[in-house]
């Protein structure tokens, strides 16, 4: 089984985690031959070099520059054997569909962790060549249907998470409550409603001294700092950047995942479980595929900062509830392991390899 994993745009934290884990899992599977396709300056190129993976790169310029080396690749590695082209972004999907429209033994899989608007008309005309769409949650299926993807081609595969990569929470002597967020600073991640909730908590006399620590980077860094200053909570805020996610969580007490949209497989929730933190999350559908309110996390009503503040105060003051959520979260995490994710991907790949050529829509 020959697989080319393709990503040509800037990856967010969740996509990097997902492709990293999938690449390592596929490479260890005896029946697969794996290559990565990425930009020359991409994090994935450095990842491939570190782990000895074959990697094709694209420098600045047209996607058409890749046609010649890719055609040579197919010729040298068995012209009659099928390849799976798994695209994680729209640019690489465009390239994969152009290739698949010329060679019938190329099977295209589209795997964006969150839906994205397909803005390229030529892309829409070739959608019937996509043999499978892998979404991060079943709740996202409805977002793909308007673009012409067949309902039978949609699959939900939550990304895995290796608990060994995360440090367990350690006790501190001080009595502060340290809230944590581990998510990119991008629209839809819910930081605006979280900051409004923190402004409400800042006026509450029942809550001990507290702080919010964020492991994440992105375009909203400056706007969020301005919002924090306007709400009077900037003195209680610390932003560490996305590289420090696993490191800062071990010193925190409660993980908050306030995403309003733009959410794939709930990596932040599972990171909290991996570190032994109780989790509070919004009640958006992708989260509800992972959590049961009051069992392995506390949910708050999305777009309701007052309810989020209530849940944060409740959990901060209830040590027994925190302990029960941590125990249930650790048990829930067992369902999101590498072998399960690998099996689901291989099952999808085998199914589309057994199918005949795609027919015109």
Secondary structure, 3 states (H helix, E strand, C coil): CEEEEECCCCCCHHHHHHHHHHHHHHHCCCCCEEEEEEECCCHHHHHHHHHCCEEEEECCCCCCHHHHHHHHHHHHCCCCCCEEEEECCHHHHHHHHHHHCCCCCEEEEECCCCCCCCCCHHHHHCHHHEEEEEECCHHHHHHHHCCCCCHHHEEECCCCCCHHHCCCCCCCCCCCEEEEECCCCCCCCCHHHHHHHHHHHCCCCCCCCEEEEECCCCCCHHHHHHHHHHHCCHHHEEECCHHHHHHHHCCCCEEEECCCCCCCCCHHHHHHHHHCCEEEEECCHHHHCCCCECCCEEEECCCCHHHHHHHHHHHHHCHHHHHHHHHHHHHHHCCCCHHHHHHHHHHHHHHHHHCCCCCCC
